Amino acid sequence: MAASDLVDIWNDAILSATSKGSISSIAEQSAEAAICAQRYPSVVRSVLRDTDWNCVRRRVGLLEVTAGAVAPPSWTYMYVYPEDCEVVRGFDFGLPAARFPSWTMVDYEVADDATAGKVILTNVACPVMIYTSYVLDLISGTYEAKFDSMLREAVSWALAAAIVGPLTGNRALAADVRQEAKMVLDLAKAANANESAPNQMPQDCDSLAVRGAIDMSAPDWRGYWPRIF
């Protein structure tokens, strides 16, 4: 929740891009601070929109618009777009999405209403929306404090890839930094995906284990799957 989180991300990017220098404040008068301030807003939003990051995922019950706005004919409900919503990920209806993904898929539209501003349009009553939560704050870096280590690394390398050209003018170095940034982002996305697990173990696994068809305690029990299906 401190501005130091933001400064740390910028300094990591500067180090990766130039192998020298650092800043003590995001407001300091230096070429490094200036280019980071210019490029960071678009970079961090691009990284956040790229993946459903666990550390900034949020669920909230949507509030229906009541201030005179009327939903268009194609939709039944119009809801207020949360101020901290960077991108909508889906909706939570209390069902095991990992096993029945089609059950939680609903039609919706993000739109700009002349009266209510940015809104969510859907035909579902009282929905709980899942979204990536982020608000850019270059003063306190509040949301950057929520980033886990892998996301921080991915954002810093993405920023490095964006600033290395203007700071160094070295095309070969810029290409290397962009390649490293992509690799770090891919690793972060893989680690993020591995943090999520199905809500429940498929029932057929349990029943087969009870009958002795599979020794669930064996280290290589997954190797039995091809013989079952």
URTACOR-V717787 format. One line per field, one symbol per residue. phi: phi as a letter, one per 20 degrees, with the letter a starting at -180 (. if undefined). psi: psi as a letter, one per 20 degrees, with the letter a starting at -180 (. if undefined). burial: b if it has 16 or more other ideal C-beta (glycine too) atoms within 10 Angstrom, else e. A space follows every 50 residues. Layout:
# URTACOR-V717787
phi->???
psi->???
burial->???
This chain:
# URTACOR-V717787
phi->.dffffffffffffffecmbmaddbfefebffffffffeggfffffffff befffcecdbffeffcenfcffgfceccdffgfeeebfdqcddmdfffec gffdecfbbebdefeenfcddaddelfdedbeeacfcfedlgfffeffff fgfffffffgfedffgedmefffffffffffffffffffffffffebgfb fgfffffffffnfcefefgdffffggfed
psi->jqihgggggghhggghhijrrrqiqijqnqhghghghghgghghhgghhh qnphikpqpqpqpppiliqpqrhiqhqpqppphjogpphaqojkqnhhhm hihjpqprpprophgibprpprjpplqoqprpppppnjgilghhiiprhh gggggghhgghhihghhhjohgggggghghgggggggghghghiiqqqhq pphhgghhhhijhpniiphkhhiighig.
burial->eebebbbbbbbbbbebbbeeeebeebeeeeebbebbeebbeebbeebbee bbbebbeeeeebeebeeebebeeebebbbbbbeebbebbbbeeeeebeee eeebeeebeebebeebeebbbbebeebebbbbbbeeeeeebbbbebbbeb bbbbbbbbbbbbbbbebeeeeebbeebbeebeebbeebbeebeeeeeeee eeeeeeeeeeeeebeeeeeeeeeeeeeee
